[in-house]
Amino acid sequence: MNFKIRNWCIAAVSALCMAACSPSNDTQLSQQCSPIEYVNPYIGNISHLLVPTYPTIHLPNSMMRVYPERADFTGDRLRGLPLIVTSHRRSSSFNLSPFQGEEKELRPVIPLSYDQENLKPYRYQVYLDEQLIAVDFAPAKQSAAYSLLFESSNAPAYIVFNTHNGELRWDGNSLSGYEHVEAEAGDTKVYIYAEVDKSPEKAGALSDGFIQERKTTVKGENAAIAMQYPSNIGKLSIRYGVSFIDEEQARRNMEREISGFDIDAIAKDAQNAWNETLGKIEVEGGTNDDKQVFYTSLYRCFERPVCISEDGRYYSAYDGKVHDDGGRPFYVDDWIWDTYRGAHPLRTLLAAEKEGDILNSYLLMAEQMGTGWMPTFPEVTGDSRRMNSNHGVAAVIDAYRKGVTRFDLAKAYEACRKAIEEKTLIPWSGKPAGWLDDFYKEHGYIPALHPGEKETVENVSKWEKRQPVAVTLGTAYDQWCLSQIAQELGKEEEAEHYLKCSYNYRNVFNPATRFFHPKDKDGKFIYPLDYRYDGGLGARDYYDENNGYIYRWDVQHNIGDLVNMMGGKESFSAALDSMFNTPMGMSKWQFYSTLPDHTGNVGMFSMANEPSMHIPYLYNYAGKPWLTQKRVRQLLDQWFRNDLMGVPGDEDGGGLASFVVFSQLGFYPVTPGMPCYNIGSPVFSHVKIKLSNGSIFEIKANNASAENKYIQSAKLNGKELDQPWFNHGDLANGGILELEMGPKANKNWGIATPPPSAEPMPKPKTRR
């Protein structure tokens, strides 16, 4: 079938499927279209300012990931075809370039004009319109296959394999080799083994545009092997495996997963895997756009971390060795600063065993690094120690208190404690603790520098700065989490110590302004200060990526205390209102040139960055749940849409997407580590969540619609519920949250009992 006609057929079938997926009037929950067909990987592919989403083709949490390699979504050139993306946002390691024309035009990576792109999480099809080549791709977990249909018969056909920095070999039957993943990050390599279903007329090293048949091994930067086929070759099929262990393991991965060259069969298996994963949540009601946004967000929560266990072994960049995994998968590529907030809690609900294996992987990394420190950004090349704070501790206590026990809590406590006590708190640093850390332990805050004051502390990045308020607040939360683990382990004195430390946020609270305010080493607040945009690029002199208006609420563990510090519920609520209504005070280009991560603005609120995600739920603590319901729905409607710009900021492996998933369902984990959920406003009229233990938790939002977003009354497991939150235990073994929804706020519902906050600060012990 002509490729263009085939693509038209695919598009038509897809359109019919989506038409069949219109909202049902049936009273029974139904799923008229498989969940994967609602996924639109193009949502957010054009960024508002910084990094767009990528339309990634992969299986859930799998090592094999690719996406079209192009400078920008709006361009019409592909940089060859990708073979594996080893880390979130990275370019492909290895490229495949199909070509028809004169041999002298060959290059290691050929720019390819394209059209008729049809992309699903489980399949990629594209037409190379200048080359007249139809491309079809499907992934398995550690291998994949390409089909290339050469339509022209006027010139020889070629395929070029490229490594950006590595080695490739052709032995007459197969291609193998490796590429350095990141030269600056150590000696991590990714290996490849590939087979083509037809033998080439000639093959060898590509040099100066010509194939050197006598040279079948190439090494170095942009090293390439090229193969020539006759002009009437028609279809070529390629299957390949990848590995972080060696080339032989890459071959075994391919042979284990792909028996032939049948793209349809590979794609069908991948499609089934996605439906199994996404099908853990069934939704009814809402619009097709709502469902597409929902399932696309859920798909993005399963891109990372990735399992790199291969036949029971894995390569660890944390000690440079290959290990036996002992029957438990090993996971890497997780940016915990982004994902502890929603992605980890979501996985705890849907895939608890996997979450346990992920946390166990982090404990293995801590051992393998030799420091014993819990990682913060565990990537395939090691722990990159990006951002600030040590929020792996939050993922640990949150999972444990929700029943995930597939890791050693005592070892986790030590790894988390050492990361906070022995590693420096300086952002983006993996150095041991020093002067700033000693200052924090003695005074309970990180000191800030005055404008123009020279940095004197070693290891503080000229770019990332000290981030003193952000680090103080983040560490106070981490220490609360540590106190909770100590409590679970019966370490009473340590629990009490870290609970006291968890109140360190008070040390940078300015009672005059009721903001968290940078303070110098002498204990004096730094003036003048505009909370909107002072602090340099990304406000890093004081905060991090976001301004003082966002960090005003960064006390996830003790919102109740924050309410009191701000003067009570009315003052707290008014401060929230003020944030959503405070203008930039300058042009957008000026504001964003200072705060490029602070997009998705509603006044001074930024929907684009993870520290903001819990903020719309804070009205629940101020006795105004109806305002949480209003704000959450507004933010979903304004910033998360079924279009190319439908994500307001960087989507960091489930960082923002998990906010969408939880919020569309109608609840959110404001405080990871505290096993309860804040109630928002469900988008769907009926939801079934298939929990990890096999139980089903349902949410029935009767009459829910775009207009009917306000809760009128509620029942939990048949009992009246007059509070805007519920415990994890209320859903853990299944149950039903039933909400009556209406178009106008019931300002009396849920006002009396706010969600729980941290325990009161322990009183000093008196000596007798």
N, C-alpha and C positions, 0 to 999 in steps of 0.2 A: 504494500500500500504506500502511495506517495506520502512522505513525511508530513507535508502541510495538511493533506486531507486527514491523516491519522490524528494530528493535533486538533483539527477542527472537530473530529468525532469525540476526542477526549474532552474538549471544552464543552461540547453539547451534552455529553453524558453528565459531566460535572454540574452543568446548569440545571439539568433535569433532577439530579440528586438533590441540589440545594432547594429547588422548588418543592420537592417532596418533603423537605425538612421544615416546612412552615409550622408555626405554633399549632399545637393540637388542642382541640376543645374537649378531648376525652378526659374523663376524671381519673383514669388510671395513668400512671407514669409510663411514658413510651419513648422509645428512641427510634425515630423513623429513618435515621441515617447513621451510619457508623461514626463514632466520635472523630476518627482521623480525618474524615471528609469535611469536617467543620474547620480544620486547621488551615489557616492562611499564613504561611511562613513569610509573606511579604509585608505583613503589618510592621510598621516601624522601620522599613528599609531605607527611608530617607530621614535623616536625623534632624532634630530641631537645631542642634548646634554641634554636639560632639560626635559620639560613636553611634552609628545606626545599629539596628538588629541585623543579623545575618540569617538568610533563609537556609538553615542548616539541614542537610540530609544525613540521617543517622538513626540508629535504634536507641531506645531509652538507655541513657548512661553508658553508652558503648564507646569503645576506643576509636572505631572508624567513624570519622566525621568529615564531611566536605561541605563547601558552599562555593558558588561561582566566584572566581577570583577576578574582581574588577575594581577599578579605581573608585567608582561610585555607582550607585544603582542607576543613575540617569545616563551613564555612558553606554556605548554599544560595542565595547570591546572586552573580550575575555582574555585573561593572561594565561593562555593554555587551559587545560582542564585539570582540576585538582585531584590529588591521589590520597592525601590525608592531612587534616588539620590537627596538629598535636596539642594545641592549647587554645583556649578561648580567645578569639579575635586575631590569632596569628594567621599568617599566610600559609598556604599549603606547603608541606614538605613534599618534594617531587612534583613535577608537572608532566602532563601528557598533552602533546600537541599533534592533532591529526592535520594533514595538509595534502593538497593536490596542486601540482604545478611543477616548476623547474627545480631541480635539486639545489641549484645555487641560491635559491631563496630560503632554504631551511635555516632556522635559528634554534638555539637551545629552548627558548620559549617563544611561541609565535602568537602575536596578537590576533585574535579571532573575532571577526564581526559576527554578530548573532541576532537571531529573531526567534519568534515562536517558542519562547521559553515556557515550559510547563513543569512546575516544581512542587513536589509533595515531600513530606518528611521521609518517605520511603522510596522516592524515585525522582530522577531528574532527566528531563528530555529537553533538547534544545536543537535548533537548526542553525548551522554555520552557513549563512546565506551567501557569502562570497566564495566559500570553498565547496558549497553544495554537498555538505556532509550532515547527516542526521545522527545525533548523539543520544544514546539511551544509557542510563546508569542506575544501579541499585546497590545498596549496601547490606552487608551482614555485620556481625559484631566486630570482627577483626580482619575483614576482607571485603572485597567488592568486585563488581564487574562492569565493564563498559561494552556497549555495542556501537560500532561506527559504520554507518551506511554511506559509502562513497557513491554518489549519484552520477558524477561526471565520468565519461570514458575517454576524455581528451588528453589526459596527462597521468603520469604515474601517481600512485597513492603512497603517502608516507605517514609513519607515526614516529614521534620523537619523545623519548623519555629524558627528563632532565632532573638533576639534583643541584640545588643551589650551592651546597658546600659539602661534598661527600664523594662517593665512589659508585660507579655502575659497571656491571659486567654482562656481556651477552655470550652464552655458551653454545649457541646454535639452536637451543630449544627453549631457553628461559632467560629472563633478565633478573638480576639480583643486585643488591647494593645497600648503601646506607646514606643517611644525611645527618649531619650534626644539627640537633634541634636548636640550640642557642649557644653559640661559641662562647659567649660571656658567662654562661651559667654552668659551666662544667663540661663533662664529656658524655652527656646523654645523646644517644643516637637513636634514630628510627630506621628500621630495616624494611626492605621490600623484596618480594619475590613475585614475579609476574610471568604469565604464559599467554601467548597469542594462539588462536585456534588455527592459523594458517602460517606456513613457513614463508619468510620473506625471500625476495629475489637476491637481495643483498642487505647486509646489516653491519654496523660498526660504529666507531667513534665519529661524532660530527665535529668537523674542524674546518673553519673558514667556508662554511656552506656546503661542504661535500662529505660524503660518507667514506671513511677510511676502513675498508673491509679487513685489513690486516691488523687493525687495532681494535680489540674487542673489550678493552678495559679503559675507563676514563676516571680521572680523579681531579678534584679541585673545585673551584667556583664555577657554577654554570656548566658543569660537565654534562655531556649528553650522548646518548646512543640513539641512532636513527635507523629505521628499517624501511626498505622500499618494496612496494608491491606493484603488480601490473595495473594498468589503467582500468581494467574491467573487473577488478577484484570484488566489487560489490560490498558485502558486509564482512567486517572484521570484528571478532570478539576477543576481549581481553579479560582475564580474571587475575586477581592478585591478592596477596595477603601482606599484612604489615605486622611488625613486632618491635618491641623495645628491647628484646633479648638478643636475637641474632637472625640471620637470613634463613637458617634452617627452620627456626620457629615460625617465621613468616610463611614459609612454605607449608608447614603443618597446619597453621591457622587457616590458610586458604583451602587446603584439602579437606579439613574437618568441616568447614562451613559451606563450601561451594563445590558441588560434584561435577558441574559442567559449565556451560556458558549461557544458561537459560535466564535471561534478565527477568522475564515474567515471573518465574518461580521464586527468584530471590526477592523481587519486589513484593510478591504476595506474602512471603514469610515475614518480611519487615512490616508490611501493613497489618498483619495479624498481631505482631508484637506490640505495635502502637495501639491497636484497638483494645488489647488486653490491659495495657497500662492506663490509657485515657478512660477506658470503660469503668474504672473504679469509682468514677463519679458520673451519675446520670442526672440530667437536668431536663425539666419540662417548663414550658412557659417562656416568657421573654421573646425577643425577636431573633431572626436568623443572625443578625449582626451581633446580638448579645452572645449567642452560642459560639459564633466564630471567634469573638474576642476571648471568650472563656476557654475554649479548648486550645486555642493558640497559646494562651498564657500558660495553660497546664502543660502543653508540649514543651514550652521553654523552661519549665521547672525540672524537666528530665533531660536537659542537655548535659548537665554536669552535676556532681563530679563523674568521672569516667572510670570504669573498671579496666585495669591493665593486667589482670591475672590472665595468663596464657597457659592452658593445660596444667594448671596448678602451680605455676611459677610466675614471678614478676620481677622486673628490673626496678630497683629503687635508686633514684638519684640521691637519696638521703645518705647513703653510704657507698654508692657506686657498685653494688653487688646484686646478683640474682638470688632471690630467695624462694623457698618453697612456701606457698601461701597457706599450708595446713588445712586446705579445704574451705578457706574463707577468702572471698574476693578482696583485692587490694584496690583502693580508689585514690585518684589524684584529681587535681584541677578544680579547686573550690576556693572562691574568694570569700572567706568566712565573714569579713566585715559587712558584706552585702547580704549573705545568704542566711545568717543565723536568725534573722528577724522573722522571715516567713517561709523560706524554702525548706529549711531543716524541720520546722514544726509541721509543715504540710507533709513532708516525707514520713515523719513519725506517724501520722494518721494513716497514710496509704501504703507505706512500705517499711514497716518497722524493722524487719530483718535487715533490709538494705541499709537503713540508717545506723543500725548497730554495727554493721560491717564497716561503714564509712568511719564511724568514731573509732573503731578498733584500728583502722588503718592509720589514723592520726597518732594513736598511741605507739604504733610500730615506728612511725616516722620519728617521734620524739626519742625513742631508743636508738634508732639508726643514726640520727644526727650526732649523737654523743653528748648532747647538752641536756637531754631530758625535757626540753621545752616543747610544749604544745605548739604545733604550727599555726600560722595565721592565714597564709596564702599558699596552701600546699599544691604546688604545680608539678607537672611531669618532670621538670628539671630541678626540683627541690622547693624549699620554702622561701618565697621571694620577700616575705616580711613587709608587704605593702600596707598602706593605710596606717591606722593607729589602733591601740588597745589590743586585747587578747580575747576576742569574743568566742573562741572555741569553747571556753568555759561555759558560756551560755548554752551552746548546743548540747553540751554534756548534761548539765543539770535538767534542761528542758526535756530531753529524751528520757533520762532516767526516771523523772517524776511522772512521765506518761507511759511507763511500763517497758521501755526499751532497756534491756539488761544484757545485751550481747557484747558487753565490753567490761573491763575491770574498772570499777568505779574508784577503787583505791589508787590504782595506777593513774587514772585520769586526774584525780585530785592532785597527785604529785606533779604531773606534767603541767597542769594549769597553774599550780602554785609557783613552780619554778619559772614559768613564763612571765609571771607577774612580779616575782621577787628577785629573780636572778638575771633575767634579760632586761635590757634597758627599755624604758617606756618611750624613748625617742621614736617618733614615727619613721617608718620605712628603714628600720635598723635592726640588725640581728646581733648587735654587740652586747657584751655583758653590761650589767647595771653600773652606773657611775654617779656623778655629782647630782644631776637632775633627779635621779631616782632616790638618792639619799635625802634630797630636799623634800621630795613628795612624802617620803615615809615620816619625816620629822614634822613637816608643816601641813600636810594634807592637801597640797595643790602643786601644780607645775607653775613656776614663775614665768611671767611674760617679760619681754623686752620693751622698752619705750621706743617710739619711732626714732630711727636713726641710731639706736644703741647697737654696738657691734656684738655679734655672737661670739662667745668665748668657749662654749661647750663643744668638745670634740664629738664627731659623728652626727651633729645636727645638720641635716641637708639644707643647702642654700635655697633649694626649691621648695621643699616640704615644710621647713621651719620647725618650731617647737609644737605648734598647735596646742597651746597650754590649756585653754578651756576645754577643748574637745577631748584631750587626753585625760584631764582631771575627771570629767564627767564619765567618760568611757571606762576609766579604771575603777571609779566608784561602783559602777554597775557590775563590772567583772568581779570586784571584791565581794559584792553582795552574792553573786552566783557562787563564788568560792565558799562563802559562809554557809550557803545552803548545802553544798556537797559535804562540807565538814560536819554539818548537822546530821546528814544522812549516815555518815560514817561513825557518828558518836564522838567526834572530836569537839567537845564542848568549848574548851578554851579557845581553840582556833576559830570555831564558829563565832564566838562572841567577839574575838579580835577583828575578824573580817567584817562582821556586821557593823562594828563601830566605824571601820574604814569606809564602809559603803555610804556613809553620810558625808564624805568629803566634798560632795558637790556644794554643801552649804558654805564651804570656805571661799568659793568664788561667786557667791550670790550677792548682788548689790541691792540692799534693801531700799535704797533711794530710787532706783529705776526698776527694780524687780526683774532684772535680766542677769544672766550669768556673764560676769565681767572680768576681763583680764586683770591680774594683780601682779605687781612686781615682787622682787625677792624680799623687799622690806615690808611687804604686806599692804601696800597702797594701791588702790585702783588707778588704772591708767586713764588719764583724760587728756584732751577731749576724745570722745569716741562716738561714732555714729554706728549703731547696730546694723544698719542696712548694708553698708559696704566698706567699712573700715577693716583693716587687717591685711591689706595687700592682695596679691593675686590669689583667688580662692579663699580669701580671709584667713590664710594659713598662719599669719603672725599670731592669731588668737584662736580661731576656730578651724574648720577644715571643710573645704568645698562649699559649705553653706554658711550663711551669715548668723549673726547673733539672734535673729528672730527664730531660726530653726533650732538652734542649740538651747533656746530658752526652755524647751520641753524635753531635753535629753536626759531625763531621770526616769528611765523606763521602770525601774524597780520600786519607785516610791512616789507615785503621782499624788497620793494622798498628802504626803508631806509638802510637796510642791504647791498644792492647793492652799495649804495653811500659810506657807511662806509668801504667797502672793496676796494674802489678805482675805482668803475665804472663797467660797464658790462663785459669788457674783463677780469679784475682781478677777478670778481665774478665767471665767467665761468671757468677761469683757476683754481680757488680754488675748484670748484666742480670736475673738471677733476682730480686734485691732490688727492682728497679724494678717488675717484674710483681707483686710481693707486698707492697709497701709500702702500707698503708691511707691513706685521706685524712686521718685524724686529726681530722676535724670532720664535721659534718653535710653532706649533699650540697648543700643550699641555700646553706650558707656557702661551700663550696668553689667552686661554680659561680657564685656572685655575684662571686667574685674572678677565676675563670678560666673564663669562659663558652665559650671555644673548646676547652677541654680535656675534651671529652666522649669517649664511647666508652672509658671507663676499664677497664683491667685493672691494678689497683693504681695506680701512678703513670704507667703507659703510657697514652697517648691515641691511640686508633685514628681519632679524628675530624679530625686535623690533619696536613697534609702533612709537616712535619719528622719525623713518627714513622714514615713508611712504610718506610724502609730498616731500622729497628731490629730487627724480628724476624729479619732475615737475618744479623745480626751474630754469631750463634753459630757460623756457618761459619768466622769468623776465629779463633775460640777453640778449634777442634778438636772442636766438638760439633754437627755438621750435623744430627743427629737432633733436637736441640732447636729448630732453625730449622723443620724439618719439622713438629714438633708445634705450635709457636706459630703458624705461618702458617695451618694448618688450623683451629686453635681460633679465631683472629681472624676468618677468613672465615665460620665457622659462627655465631659469636656476633654479629657486627656487620653483616654484609652478607647480607640475607635478602630473600626475595620477598614483601615486605609493605610497608605504608604507612610504617613506621618502619625500613625496612631499610637506611638509610644513617646512620651515626653522627654525621656532622657536615656542614659546608658542602661541597658538591660543586662545585668551581670549574672547570667546563669541562674535565673529565677529570682534575682534581687527584687526587681519591680513586679515581675509577673506574678509572684506569690501574693503580693498585695491585691492584685486583680482577682485571682482565684478565690482567696478568702473573702474579699469584700463582695464579690458577686454572689457567693454562697450565703453571706449574711453575718459572718462573724470573723474575728481577727485576734491573734495572740499578741496583745500589746506588750506583755512582759514574758519573753521566753525564760523559763525557769520557774514561773508561777503557773501551775497547771489550771489555768482558766482562760476563758475567751470573752472578749467584749462583743456584744451584739450590735450589728449595724442595721442595714436595710437590704434584705435579699432581692436580687434582680429576678430570680426565677420563682415560679409559684410552687414548684415541687422539686426537691433534690434528694437523691439517694447517694450516700457516701459509703462505699464498701470498705470498712476498716480492715486493718492488717490482720486482726484476729478472726475475721470472717463475719463479724457482726455488721449490722447496717444501721447507720444513723440517718434519720430523715429530717428534712426541714420542709414544712408545709407553710407557705406564705400565702394564705388565702386572699385572693383578689389582687395579688401583687402585679404592678404594672409601672410604667414610667410615671404615671400620676399617683398611683397608690403606693407611695414609698414610706409612709409613716405607720409605725406599729400602734395599733389601737389597744390590743391586749395580747397576752401570750400564755401558753401552757407548755410545760416541759414534762414529758412522760406522763401526761394526763393531769398534772397538778398546775394550778395557777402560778404564774411566774411574774412577779412585779419588780424585777431588777434587770438591768441591761447587761447581764453577764451570766455565764454558767460555768460550772467546773468541768474539767476534762473527764472526771469520773462519771458525769452525767451522760456522756456520749460513748465512753470506752467500751461498754458492752451492748451498744445499740440503744436506740430510743427515738423519740420524736420531739422536735421543737416545733410547736404549732403557733403561728403568728396570724393575727387578723390585721390586715393592712387597709389603709384608707388614704384619701387625698389630702387630709388636713391633720396636722400634728395633734396627738393626744399628749398635752404637756404635763399630764399627771402620771403617765405611765413610767415606771422605773426610776422615779426620782429620789426615792428614800434610801436606797442601799447601793452605794457606789461599788465598783469592782475593788477587790482587795489590793493592798499595797504592802510594802515591806514592814517587818516588825518594828516596834519602837526601838530607838537606840538604847542599848543596855546602859544602865546606870553604873557609875564607877563603884567598884567594890570598896567597902569601908573596912579598915583594919581595927580589930579589937585590941 
